[in-house]
Amino acid sequence: MEKPIKAVLMDLDGTSVKSESFWIWIIQLTTSSLLDDPKFELEESDMPYVSGNSVSEHLKYCIKKYCPDKTIEQARKFYFEHTHREMKNSHSNL
């Protein structure tokens, strides 16, 4: 990454334009944690349901499809743990 950074593009909800794959990966990690399955991967057919909506909608979709015995609260706990760790790691790499 060239420094100094001259601009950052944001979409309407304030995330960077090229961050969608990161957030999908976080949803995948969250679902993997809920399932206690480190090899879990989202399917291509999941993409319309884990992209473009709110985090809660993405998590509700994954819970309903993959782990209906889990709660949104459990999912949000993992989601924020993964997000915090990865954002901290990416920040230290700048």
A tleap script that builds the chain and sets N, CA, C and O, in Angstrom:
source leaprc.protein.ff14SB
mol = sequence {
  NMET GLU LYS PRO ILE LYS ALA VAL LEU MET
  ASP LEU ASP GLY THR SER VAL LYS SER GLU
  SER PHE TRP ILE TRP ILE ILE GLN LEU THR
  THR SER SER LEU LEU ASP ASP PRO LYS PHE
  GLU LEU GLU GLU SER ASP MET PRO TYR VAL
  SER GLY ASN SER VAL SER GLU HIE LEU LYS
  TYR CYS ILE LYS LYS TYR CYS PRO ASP LYS
  THR ILE GLU GLN ALA ARG LYS PHE TYR PHE
  GLU HIE THR HIE ARG GLU MET LYS ASN SER
  HIE SER ASN CLEU
}
set mol.1.N position { 0.852 -1.160 0.000 }
set mol.1.CA position { 0.000 0.000 0.000 }
set mol.1.C position { 0.905 1.232 0.000 }
set mol.1.O position { 1.814 1.354 0.821 }
set mol.2.N position { 0.637 2.131 -0.929 }
set mol.2.CA position { 1.408 3.368 -0.988 }
set mol.2.C position { 0.976 4.317 0.117 }
set mol.2.O position { -0.211 4.457 0.409 }
set mol.3.N position { 1.941 4.953 0.713 }
set mol.3.CA position { 1.646 5.935 1.752 }
set mol.3.C position { 2.166 7.281 1.296 }
set mol.3.O position { 3.193 7.277 0.617 }
set mol.4.N position { 1.604 8.389 1.575 }
set mol.4.CA position { 0.364 8.496 2.334 }
set mol.4.C position { -0.847 8.134 1.480 }
set mol.4.O position { -0.853 8.344 0.267 }
set mol.5.N position { -1.851 7.598 2.120 }
set mol.5.CA position { -3.101 7.272 1.443 }
set mol.5.C position { -3.802 8.582 1.129 }
set mol.5.O position { -3.973 9.429 2.006 }
set mol.6.N position { -4.208 8.745 -0.129 }
set mol.6.CA position { -4.815 10.003 -0.561 }
set mol.6.C position { -6.327 10.003 -0.440 }
set mol.6.O position { -6.938 11.060 -0.278 }
set mol.7.N position { -6.939 8.821 -0.517 }
set mol.7.CA position { -8.402 8.762 -0.441 }
set mol.7.C position { -8.841 7.351 -0.093 }
set mol.7.O position { -8.137 6.380 -0.370 }
set mol.8.N position { -10.007 7.253 0.514 }
set mol.8.CA position { -10.648 5.970 0.795 }
set mol.8.C position { -12.077 6.079 0.292 }
set mol.8.O position { -12.808 6.991 0.679 }
set mol.9.N position { -12.476 5.151 -0.570 }
set mol.9.CA position { -13.846 5.155 -1.077 }
set mol.9.C position { -14.750 4.397 -0.122 }
set mol.9.O position { -14.395 3.320 0.358 }
set mol.10.N position { -15.915 4.959 0.153 }
set mol.10.CA position { -16.881 4.339 1.054 }
set mol.10.C position { -18.201 4.157 0.324 }
set mol.10.O position { -18.555 4.944 -0.553 }
set mol.11.N position { -18.928 3.102 0.701 }
set mol.11.CA position { -20.271 2.970 0.145 }
set mol.11.C position { -21.259 3.643 1.099 }
set mol.11.O position { -20.850 4.312 2.047 }
set mol.12.N position { -22.547 3.469 0.851 }
set mol.12.CA position { -23.552 4.227 1.595 }
set mol.12.C position { -23.616 3.919 3.086 }
set mol.12.O position { -24.036 4.768 3.871 }
set mol.13.N position { -23.202 2.708 3.493 }
set mol.13.CA position { -23.243 2.411 4.930 }
set mol.13.C position { -21.907 2.669 5.614 }
set mol.13.O position { -21.730 2.330 6.783 }
set mol.14.N position { -20.972 3.267 4.891 }
set mol.14.CA position { -19.718 3.681 5.494 }
set mol.14.C position { -18.602 2.659 5.469 }
set mol.14.O position { -17.540 2.899 6.042 }
set mol.15.N position { -18.815 1.518 4.816 }
set mol.15.CA position { -17.733 0.547 4.700 }
set mol.15.C position { -16.941 0.845 3.438 }
set mol.15.O position { -17.445 1.474 2.507 }
set mol.16.N position { -15.708 0.390 3.418 }
set mol.16.CA position { -14.914 0.639 2.219 }
set mol.16.C position { -15.465 -0.193 1.069 }
set mol.16.O position { -15.978 -1.294 1.268 }
set mol.17.N position { -15.350 0.346 -0.120 }
set mol.17.CA position { -15.971 -0.260 -1.297 }
set mol.17.C position { -15.457 -1.669 -1.557 }
set mol.17.O position { -16.219 -2.519 -2.019 }
set mol.18.N position { -14.200 -1.937 -1.276 }
set mol.18.CA position { -13.633 -3.248 -1.582 }
set mol.18.C position { -13.619 -4.182 -0.368 }
set mol.18.O position { -12.774 -5.073 -0.292 }
set mol.19.N position { -14.523 -3.995 0.563 }
set mol.19.CA position { -14.499 -4.787 1.793 }
set mol.19.C position { -15.503 -5.941 1.809 }
set mol.19.O position { -15.516 -6.721 2.761 }
set mol.20.N position { -16.333 -6.067 0.792 }
set mol.20.CA position { -17.409 -7.067 0.823 }
set mol.20.C position { -16.886 -8.480 1.062 }
set mol.20.O position { -17.476 -9.226 1.843 }
set mol.21.N position { -15.795 -8.859 0.408 }
set mol.21.CA position { -15.269 -10.217 0.595 }
set mol.21.C position { -14.800 -10.436 2.034 }
set mol.21.O position { -14.931 -11.536 2.570 }
set mol.22.N position { -14.254 -9.392 2.656 }
set mol.22.CA position { -13.849 -9.496 4.061 }
set mol.22.C position { -15.050 -9.790 4.942 }
set mol.22.O position { -14.986 -10.684 5.786 }
set mol.23.N position { -16.151 -9.054 4.765 }
set mol.23.CA position { -17.328 -9.224 5.621 }
set mol.23.C position { -18.005 -10.569 5.383 }
set mol.23.O position { -18.538 -11.166 6.318 }
set mol.24.N position { -17.991 -11.052 4.144 }
set mol.24.CA position { -18.523 -12.395 3.870 }
set mol.24.C position { -17.668 -13.431 4.595 }
set mol.24.O position { -18.194 -14.384 5.170 }
set mol.25.N position { -16.370 -13.244 4.568 }
set mol.25.CA position { -15.461 -14.154 5.265 }
set mol.25.C position { -15.727 -14.145 6.769 }
set mol.25.O position { -15.674 -15.196 7.408 }
set mol.26.N position { -16.009 -12.982 7.340 }
set mol.26.CA position { -16.339 -12.890 8.770 }
set mol.26.C position { -17.636 -13.655 9.064 }
set mol.26.O position { -17.730 -14.337 10.084 }
set mol.27.N position { -18.626 -13.547 8.189 }
set mol.27.CA position { -19.871 -14.317 8.349 }
set mol.27.C position { -19.555 -15.810 8.287 }
set mol.27.O position { -20.099 -16.591 9.068 }
set mol.28.N position { -18.687 -16.208 7.371 }
set mol.28.CA position { -18.288 -17.613 7.265 }
set mol.28.C position { -17.579 -18.070 8.542 }
set mol.28.O position { -17.881 -19.145 9.059 }
set mol.29.N position { -16.649 -17.278 9.052 }
set mol.29.CA position { -15.962 -17.619 10.305 }
set mol.29.C position { -16.941 -17.740 11.466 }
set mol.29.O position { -16.818 -18.630 12.307 }
set mol.30.N position { -17.903 -16.841 11.500 }
set mol.30.CA position { -18.909 -16.864 12.563 }
set mol.30.C position { -19.710 -18.154 12.509 }
set mol.30.O position { -19.929 -18.799 13.534 }
set mol.31.N position { -20.146 -18.528 11.316 }
set mol.31.CA position { -20.918 -19.763 11.154 }
set mol.31.C position { -20.056 -20.970 11.492 }
set mol.31.O position { -20.525 -21.917 12.123 }
set mol.32.N position { -18.812 -20.938 11.078 }
set mol.32.CA position { -17.868 -22.000 11.408 }
set mol.32.C position { -17.740 -22.168 12.922 }
set mol.32.O position { -17.704 -23.289 13.430 }
set mol.33.N position { -17.671 -21.055 13.629 }
set mol.33.CA position { -17.578 -21.103 15.094 }
set mol.33.C position { -18.854 -21.652 15.714 }
set mol.33.O position { -18.802 -22.453 16.647 }
set mol.34.N position { -19.995 -21.223 15.198 }
set mol.34.CA position { -21.271 -21.735 15.716 }
set mol.34.C position { -21.365 -23.247 15.545 }
set mol.34.O position { -21.889 -23.949 16.411 }
set mol.35.N position { -20.853 -23.739 14.422 }
set mol.35.CA position { -20.899 -25.172 14.127 }
set mol.35.C position { -19.751 -25.945 14.777 }
set mol.35.O position { -19.754 -27.176 14.795 }
set mol.36.N position { -18.770 -25.213 15.309 }
set mol.36.CA position { -17.543 -25.823 15.819 }
set mol.36.C position { -16.907 -26.692 14.739 }
set mol.36.O position { -16.486 -27.823 14.985 }
set mol.37.N position { -16.852 -26.117 13.522 }
set mol.37.CA position { -16.313 -26.812 12.354 }
set mol.37.C position { -15.359 -25.874 11.612 }
set mol.37.O position { -15.802 -25.066 10.796 }
set mol.38.N position { -14.054 -25.973 11.886 }
set mol.38.CA position { -13.102 -25.056 11.261 }
set mol.38.C position { -13.010 -25.189 9.739 }
set mol.38.O position { -12.467 -24.304 9.079 }
set mol.39.N position { -13.525 -26.267 9.180 }
set mol.39.CA position { -13.470 -26.465 7.724 }
set mol.39.C position { -14.716 -25.952 7.008 }
set mol.39.O position { -14.800 -26.029 5.782 }
set mol.40.N position { -15.680 -25.432 7.758 }
set mol.40.CA position { -16.920 -24.953 7.149 }
set mol.40.C position { -16.641 -23.853 6.130 }
set mol.40.O position { -15.822 -22.964 6.362 }
set mol.41.N position { -17.341 -23.931 4.992 }
set mol.41.CA position { -17.297 -22.880 3.981 }
set mol.41.C position { -18.704 -22.606 3.487 }
set mol.41.O position { -19.506 -23.523 3.314 }
set mol.42.N position { -18.990 -21.345 3.263 }
set mol.42.CA position { -20.263 -20.980 2.653 }
set mol.42.C position { -20.310 -21.528 1.239 }
set mol.42.O position { -19.276 -21.731 0.602 }
set mol.43.N position { -21.520 -21.765 0.756 }
set mol.43.CA position { -21.712 -22.233 -0.613 }
set mol.43.C position { -21.958 -21.037 -1.522 }
set mol.43.O position { -22.367 -19.972 -1.060 }
set mol.44.N position { -21.712 -21.211 -2.794 }
set mol.44.CA position { -21.970 -20.141 -3.763 }
set mol.44.C position { -23.425 -19.687 -3.690 }
set mol.44.O position { -23.713 -18.503 -3.866 }
set mol.45.N position { -24.337 -20.612 -3.433 }
set mol.45.CA position { -25.767 -20.270 -3.355 }
set mol.45.C position { -26.091 -19.388 -2.147 }
set mol.45.O position { -27.168 -18.795 -2.092 }
set mol.46.N position { -25.179 -19.294 -1.185 }
set mol.46.CA position { -25.387 -18.441 -0.009 }
set mol.46.C position { -25.103 -16.965 -0.295 }
set mol.46.O position { -25.586 -16.090 0.424 }
set mol.47.N position { -24.330 -16.690 -1.328 }
set mol.47.CA position { -23.828 -15.329 -1.552 }
set mol.47.C position { -24.905 -14.243 -1.573 }
set mol.47.O position { -24.688 -13.185 -0.982 }
set mol.48.N position { -26.044 -14.447 -2.216 }
set mol.48.CA position { -27.054 -13.379 -2.188 }
set mol.48.C position { -27.605 -13.095 -0.785 }
set mol.48.O position { -28.188 -12.036 -0.551 }
set mol.49.N position { -27.423 -14.025 0.135 }
set mol.49.CA position { -27.990 -13.904 1.478 }
set mol.49.C position { -26.973 -13.449 2.527 }
set mol.49.O position { -27.340 -13.140 3.660 }
set mol.50.N position { -25.705 -13.409 2.147 }
set mol.50.CA position { -24.662 -12.979 3.086 }
set mol.50.C position { -23.935 -11.735 2.572 }
set mol.50.O position { -22.824 -11.426 3.002 }
set mol.51.N position { -24.573 -11.045 1.662 }
set mol.51.CA position { -23.997 -9.839 1.074 }
set mol.51.C position { -25.102 -8.821 0.830 }
set mol.51.O position { -26.172 -9.160 0.323 }
set mol.52.N position { -24.836 -7.580 1.193 }
set mol.52.CA position { -25.756 -6.507 0.835 }
set mol.52.C position { -26.871 -6.208 1.814 }
set mol.52.O position { -27.603 -5.237 1.626 }
set mol.53.N position { -27.022 -7.007 2.845 }
set mol.53.CA position { -28.038 -6.739 3.869 }
set mol.53.C position { -27.342 -6.394 5.180 }
set mol.53.O position { -26.124 -6.220 5.218 }
set mol.54.N position { -28.105 -6.298 6.230 }
set mol.54.CA position { -27.511 -6.025 7.541 }
set mol.54.C position { -26.817 -7.281 8.073 }
set mol.54.O position { -27.119 -8.399 7.657 }
set mol.55.N position { -25.900 -7.074 8.981 }
set mol.55.CA position { -25.215 -8.198 9.623 }
set mol.55.C position { -26.229 -9.145 10.248 }
set mol.55.O position { -26.099 -10.363 10.122 }
set mol.56.N position { -27.229 -8.602 10.914 }
set mol.56.CA position { -28.240 -9.453 11.555 }
set mol.56.C position { -28.954 -10.326 10.538 }
set mol.56.O position { -29.207 -11.502 10.803 }
set mol.57.N position { -29.281 -9.771 9.383 }
set mol.57.CA position { -29.943 -10.567 8.337 }
set mol.57.C position { -29.015 -11.662 7.829 }
set mol.57.O position { -29.455 -12.792 7.617 }
set mol.58.N position { -27.752 -11.350 7.633 }
set mol.58.CA position { -26.785 -12.360 7.186 }
set mol.58.C position { -26.685 -13.489 8.207 }
set mol.58.O position { -26.712 -14.667 7.850 }
set mol.59.N position { -26.569 -13.119 9.471 }
set mol.59.CA position { -26.435 -14.128 10.523 }
set mol.59.C position { -27.702 -14.959 10.674 }
set mol.59.O position { -27.627 -16.174 10.859 }
set mol.60.N position { -28.859 -14.321 10.596 }
set mol.60.CA position { -30.127 -15.065 10.695 }
set mol.60.C position { -30.239 -16.091 9.578 }
set mol.60.O position { -30.684 -17.215 9.807 }
set mol.61.N position { -29.837 -15.710 8.373 }
set mol.61.CA position { -29.866 -16.645 7.244 }
set mol.61.C position { -28.990 -17.863 7.542 }
set mol.61.O position { -29.429 -19.001 7.375 }
set mol.62.N position { -27.753 -17.625 7.984 }
set mol.62.CA position { -26.833 -18.733 8.243 }
set mol.62.C position { -27.312 -19.619 9.386 }
set mol.62.O position { -27.178 -20.841 9.328 }
set mol.63.N position { -27.864 -19.007 10.415 }
set mol.63.CA position { -28.406 -19.794 11.525 }
set mol.63.C position { -29.533 -20.685 11.025 }
set mol.63.O position { -29.559 -21.882 11.314 }
set mol.64.N position { -30.459 -20.109 10.279 }
set mol.64.CA position { -31.599 -20.883 9.783 }
set mol.64.C position { -31.140 -22.037 8.898 }
set mol.64.O position { -31.670 -23.143 9.003 }
set mol.65.N position { -30.164 -21.795 8.031 }
set mol.65.CA position { -29.725 -22.829 7.091 }
set mol.65.C position { -28.791 -23.858 7.721 }
set mol.65.O position { -28.935 -25.055 7.470 }
set mol.66.N position { -27.843 -23.412 8.530 }
set mol.66.CA position { -26.771 -24.299 8.968 }
set mol.66.C position { -26.824 -24.731 10.433 }
set mol.66.O position { -26.339 -25.810 10.774 }
set mol.67.N position { -27.395 -23.918 11.285 }
set mol.67.CA position { -27.352 -24.265 12.717 }
set mol.67.C position { -28.578 -23.705 13.439 }
set mol.67.O position { -28.453 -22.804 14.269 }
set mol.68.N position { -29.754 -24.233 13.126 }
set mol.68.CA position { -30.991 -23.688 13.689 }
set mol.68.C position { -31.107 -23.802 15.207 }
set mol.68.O position { -31.992 -23.196 15.811 }
set mol.69.N position { -30.225 -24.569 15.818 }
set mol.69.CA position { -30.246 -24.676 17.279 }
set mol.69.C position { -29.474 -23.540 17.957 }
set mol.69.O position { -29.456 -23.457 19.185 }
set mol.70.N position { -28.843 -22.674 17.179 }
set mol.70.CA position { -28.069 -21.556 17.727 }
set mol.70.C position { -28.902 -20.281 17.711 }
set mol.70.O position { -29.915 -20.198 17.016 }
set mol.71.N position { -28.466 -19.288 18.485 }
set mol.71.CA position { -29.207 -18.028 18.585 }
set mol.71.C position { -28.443 -16.892 17.916 }
set mol.71.O position { -27.239 -16.986 17.676 }
set mol.72.N position { -29.160 -15.831 17.625 }
set mol.72.CA position { -28.528 -14.642 17.055 }
set mol.72.C position { -27.533 -14.045 18.052 }
set mol.72.O position { -26.513 -13.488 17.646 }
set mol.73.N position { -27.815 -14.154 19.333 }
set mol.73.CA position { -26.899 -13.638 20.349 }
set mol.73.C position { -25.570 -14.393 20.321 }
set mol.73.O position { -24.503 -13.785 20.416 }
set mol.74.N position { -25.639 -15.713 20.189 }
set mol.74.CA position { -24.413 -16.504 20.078 }
set mol.74.C position { -23.640 -16.102 18.823 }
set mol.74.O position { -22.419 -15.948 18.855 }
set mol.75.N position { -24.360 -15.936 17.734 }
set mol.75.CA position { -23.719 -15.564 16.472 }
set mol.75.C position { -23.057 -14.194 16.577 }
set mol.75.O position { -21.921 -14.015 16.138 }
set mol.76.N position { -23.760 -13.234 17.154 }
set mol.76.CA position { -23.206 -11.882 17.280 }
set mol.76.C position { -21.954 -11.876 18.162 }
set mol.76.O position { -21.025 -11.110 17.904 }
set mol.77.N position { -21.919 -12.704 19.180 }
set mol.77.CA position { -20.734 -12.806 20.043 }
set mol.77.C position { -19.524 -13.239 19.212 }
set mol.77.O position { -18.471 -12.604 19.268 }
set mol.78.N position { -19.675 -14.317 18.447 }
set mol.78.CA position { -18.577 -14.776 17.590 }
set mol.78.C position { -18.232 -13.732 16.529 }
set mol.78.O position { -17.059 -13.470 16.265 }
set mol.79.N position { -19.259 -13.143 15.926 }
set mol.79.CA position { -19.054 -12.141 14.877 }
set mol.79.C position { -18.166 -11.002 15.384 }
set mol.79.O position { -17.204 -10.620 14.718 }
set mol.80.N position { -18.485 -10.468 16.551 }
set mol.80.CA position { -17.707 -9.350 17.080 }
set mol.80.C position { -16.319 -9.785 17.541 }
set mol.80.O position { -15.369 -9.008 17.441 }
set mol.81.N position { -16.184 -11.007 18.044 }
set mol.81.CA position { -14.853 -11.519 18.398 }
set mol.81.C position { -13.966 -11.592 17.159 }
set mol.81.O position { -12.827 -11.125 17.166 }
set mol.82.N position { -14.509 -12.188 16.090 }
set mol.82.CA position { -13.738 -12.318 14.846 }
set mol.82.C position { -13.426 -10.948 14.247 }
set mol.82.O position { -12.301 -10.698 13.815 }
set mol.83.N position { -14.409 -10.075 14.222 }
set mol.83.CA position { -14.209 -8.744 13.649 }
set mol.83.C position { -13.146 -7.975 14.425 }
set mol.83.O position { -12.246 -7.382 13.831 }
set mol.84.N position { -13.248 -7.984 15.738 }
set mol.84.CA position { -12.277 -7.264 16.567 }
set mol.84.C position { -10.861 -7.788 16.314 }
set mol.84.O position { -9.932 -7.005 16.114 }
set mol.85.N position { -10.703 -9.098 16.322 }
set mol.85.CA position { -9.382 -9.697 16.112 }
set mol.85.C position { -8.820 -9.327 14.736 }
set mol.85.O position { -7.666 -8.913 14.627 }
set mol.86.N position { -9.629 -9.477 13.695 }
set mol.86.CA position { -9.145 -9.220 12.338 }
set mol.86.C position { -8.880 -7.742 12.082 }
set mol.86.O position { -7.926 -7.397 11.385 }
set mol.87.N position { -9.709 -6.871 12.637 }
set mol.87.CA position { -9.469 -5.439 12.473 }
set mol.87.C position { -8.193 -5.032 13.217 }
set mol.87.O position { -7.423 -4.203 12.732 }
set mol.88.N position { -7.981 -5.611 14.377 }
set mol.88.CA position { -6.763 -5.327 15.139 }
set mol.88.C position { -5.541 -5.818 14.359 }
set mol.88.O position { -4.533 -5.118 14.270 }
set mol.89.N position { -5.639 -7.032 13.792 }
set mol.89.CA position { -4.533 -7.585 13.007 }
set mol.89.C position { -4.256 -6.747 11.765 }
set mol.89.O position { -3.099 -6.485 11.437 }
set mol.90.N position { -5.310 -6.328 11.074 }
set mol.90.CA position { -5.102 -5.549 9.848 }
set mol.90.C position { -4.553 -4.166 10.176 }
set mol.90.O position { -3.761 -3.613 9.413 }
set mol.91.N position { -4.966 -3.612 11.298 }
set mol.91.CA position { -4.461 -2.296 11.707 }
set mol.91.C position { -2.970 -2.368 12.024 }
set mol.91.O position { -2.224 -1.440 11.712 }
set mol.92.N position { -2.538 -3.455 12.637 }
set mol.92.CA position { -1.121 -3.582 12.988 }
set mol.92.C position { -0.253 -3.811 11.754 }
set mol.92.O position { 0.965 -3.641 11.814 }
set mol.93.N position { -0.876 -4.201 10.622 }
set mol.93.CA position { -0.126 -4.423 9.384 }
set mol.93.C position { 0.016 -3.169 8.537 }
set mol.93.O position { 0.677 -3.197 7.499 }
set mol.94.N position { -0.594 -2.070 8.962 }
set mol.94.CA position { -0.504 -0.830 8.175 }
set mol.94.C position { 0.820 -0.137 8.372 }
set mol.94.O position { 1.058 0.917 7.783 }
savepdb mol mol.pdb
quit
